[in-house]
Amino acid sequence: MKDHDSSKIDIEDQQIIDNKELNLFEALIPVVILMGMLAYNIFFVEGSEWFGAYTNQIILLLGGAVAAVVGFFNKTSLNTMLKEVWENLKSVFVPIVILFLVGALAGTWLVSGVIPAMVYYGLQVLSPEIFLPASVIIAAVISIATGSSWTTSATVGIALVGIGTALGINPGMIAGAVISGAYFGDKMSPLSDTTNLAPAMAGTDLFSHIKYMTITTVPTILVTLVVFGIISASIDTSGNTDISQILETIDATFNITPWLFLVPVVVVALILLKTKPLIALGSGVVLAIVFALIFQPEVLETVSNSTSKTIVNSVLTDTNIPIDDTSYMATLNAQDIEAIGNNSHLETLFTDGGIEKNFSISELEDIFSPFNYDQNTLAIKTDSLSRLLTIDKLKQLFGSGGMNGMLWTIYLIVCAMIFGGIMDGIGALSRITKALLSVATTIFGLFTSTVLSCLGLNVIASDQYLAIVIPGKMFKKAYEDKGLAPENLSRTLEDSGTVTSVLIPWNTCGAYQSGVLGVGVGEYFMYAIFNWLSPFTTLLFAALRIKIKMLTKK
């Protein structure tokens, strides 16, 4: 769910443009060029040096330009293309505002102590052995209750990533678990707009759709939980930084109290009461500011007096070498700093701010081993370095770019909507979908064509709504002609359209989730087990003719 109910009716009423001048080969030209440029950037260009930090955005715009040229050669007017682009941009206006609010939410929840409190108490409750399956369940419950995978990620998702990272778990695994649970809940919640949209497109009712979805969705989430259970049981956390130091640092920096949980509770309660997401998230920002004034006056004073560009660096002492705060560095002399600099992992940490691994006490002692310190001195120096690493870890856990940090994601969404709008305007989306429909001669072929259409539109149109609406309209009659009940279509739309949107980096959902959770799509892709497994499950059930509901003769 993308949390903007106001656009749902407009999306349902959207006209699918059919350009008879355009053939399949021409329709695929922009897609092939787009995929080629993205692949070239991923495999042959180091980092993002090809077009700088906004490479993906520029590639999408270049793909749109190619699509426009194809459209001109096939008698599509500029006005038609611009109209579709404008319609696409209007549909993401509210999500863009939500992204700004989520950025503000992350900043205010940090300075008010809400996120630190979540991490503080979470570290004491959740152990690595159960963390991943527990994250799936927590995210699923919140998402079912709110009907929104987006709200789930922006609240408990951020906290779970912070807690799990502090426990030494791969952030990609954590994000995958959160997203798996969030999208399961999104699919099964009657409050979700995609769960309402899919049956509307197929011609069935909401609760028949939800009931029929359980046939494929429940086995998929059970497999997901089993896999995450196995992963959690096999995680090696022997090298974790001492959790007690993280707890001590959080407690020393913030005024930690259970009262801080009132802020997220109020936000979730407002969503449950069907308050508009903008109002609910905005209320979370305002309430967090009030709580910051009440509970964190010293933190606010630190932020106001700091010249740092980010809240997290002003709250947590800057630990890049050289270090201004001598509370820990006073015990480390020039030889020690040289030893730190000679350690490749630590050198990366202090120069780039990225923690490549966690360090055990014995590993930290090895750094100082050339200097033959006595045990007491060695313990003091090891403790000092360990605390410095703890502070830097917390900077990474709580590090949020705020509203400014969301700009990259917003630019990506805008560029994706431009590309998708032009593709729709020239009739390419309709032409590609029709080609897939034409090869569906059997019932299994029909299911396969639907799945491929939804996946393709998530890639090309960059929007999960269009990945539901266009195949829903195009395939509805084909399902009727095969004697299939509309629940088959609505379920397949959700199994392949809703859940896979988050697996595409430039799709609105993929861009949102990676931006909010701070984990790239490439990092969490393989761990978003529920999301990529769902299309395979629906195809398996179709191939084996398990619970394929037929139309009843009246």
Buried (B, 14 or more C-beta within 10 A) or exposed (E): BBBBBEBBEEBBEBEBBEBEEBEEEBBBBBBEBBBEBBEEBEEEEEEEEBBEEBBBBBBBBBBBBBBBBBBEEBEBEEEBBBBBBBBBBEBBEBBBBBBBBBBBBBBBBBBBBBBBBBBBBBBEEBEBBBBBBBBBBBBBBBBBBBBBBBBBBBBBBBBBBBBBBBBBBBBBBBBBBBBBBBBBBBBBBEBBBBBBBBBBBBBBEBEBBBEBBBBBBEBBBEBBBEBBBEBBEEBEBEEBBBBEBBBEBBEEBBBBBEEBEBBBEBBBBBBEEEBBBBEBBBBBBEBBBEBBEEBBEEBBEBBEEBEEEBBBBBBBBBBBBEBEEEEBBEBBEEEBBEBBEEBEBBEBBBEEBEBEEBBBBEBBBBBBEEBEBEEEEBEEBBBBBBBBBBBBBBBBBBBBBBBEBBBBBBBBBBBBBBBBBBBBBBBBBBBBBBBBBEEBEEBBBBBBBBBBBBBBBBBBBBBBBBBBBBBBBBBBEBBBEBEBBBBBBBBBBBBBBBBBBBBBBBBBBBBBBBBBBBBBBEBBBEBBBBBBBBBBBBBEBBEEEEBBBEEEEE
